[in-house]
Amino acid sequence: MQSRHVADFNHDPWAAGYDVEVQNEQTPVRAGYSAVLDWAVSAAQITPTQVVVDLGSGTGNTSARIGAAARMICVDISARMTAIAAAKLAHRPEVTFVQADLLGFFATQPRFDALVSTYAVHHLTGAEKGDLLRLIAAGLRPGGRAVFGDLMVKNAAEQQRLVALYQGLGDADTMEGLTEEFYWRIDLTLPQIAAAGLELVEVRRFSELSWGIGVRRPAPAHALRPGGC
Ligand SMILES: C[S@@+](CC[C@H](N)C(=O)[O-])C[C@H]1O[C@@H](n2cnc3c(N)ncnc32)[C@H](O)[C@@H]1O
């Protein structure tokens, strides 16, 4: 399975300036960036024996925040973003890099214990986000967590309010992101999470546009009952 707009959102052209750009949290799309990455890594509850996926890993800013893991798999379509991540994580022998589509990757890695993804899944359409959640539910260890930090809006009314706000401010870049990319619609995502068989753990807002969503694959009932068979 491949996503529709992978060629448009391959970050090769922006790789060289990316790490400087994300530090400017005055920009609406970057406000909360660092806090979102910190939260996503902590909410995933990664332990040293786990296989962890960083989906849409870019220059490795999220992976670099992850502590000990048995294996960390950084997935991104951009060779240039990945080259920067590889230099940043060169001292971590447990890290491997896979150049793949956000949806296509799952055919190569059927099982993992935890997944984090920051500022990448808004490049998938709404329906593709549903596909992604199903792929994650199929591969995630029971009891394991998937955590997303990304650009999101509560619902259509909030999206319209924000478009009007940034139009009024003459901020064409932020308006373009809101209208031409696929920022998560939280009201549409929550039913997709349930339909995929995942449990919602947390929804948290970090700035006007940056939110976090944490989900868990339910553990089988007998695993929760001490002495159960
Ligand atoms: C905005 S960057 C985020 C990088 C990093 N996770 C962070 O938080 O800084 C989005 C990344 O997703 C990658 N990407 C976008 N669409 C993709 C797709 N369909 N398949 C694989 N990678 C994709 C881009 O190449 C880019 O590196």
The ligand as an ORCA input file, in Angstrom:
! r2SCAN-3c Opt
* xyz 0 1
  C       7.746     17.659      8.688
  S       8.843     16.305      8.562
  C       8.841     15.641     10.227
  C      10.127     14.958     10.582
  C      10.307     14.551     12.039
  N       9.424     13.482     12.431
  C      10.127     15.752     12.945
  O       9.196     15.762     13.781
  O      10.923     16.682     12.838
  C       7.876     15.085      7.684
  C       8.706     13.909      7.183
  O       7.820     12.945      6.632
  C       8.354     12.477      5.406
  N       7.217     12.044      4.577
  C       6.184     12.788      4.124
  N       5.301     12.026      3.462
  C       5.798     10.767      3.499
  C       5.334      9.513      2.996
  N       4.186      9.420      2.351
  N       6.087      8.418      3.218
  C       7.271      8.501      3.905
  N       7.758      9.648      4.389
  C       7.022     10.769      4.211
  C       9.118     13.641      4.818
  O      10.114     13.244      3.906
  C       9.672     14.293      6.096
  O      10.964     13.843      6.399
*
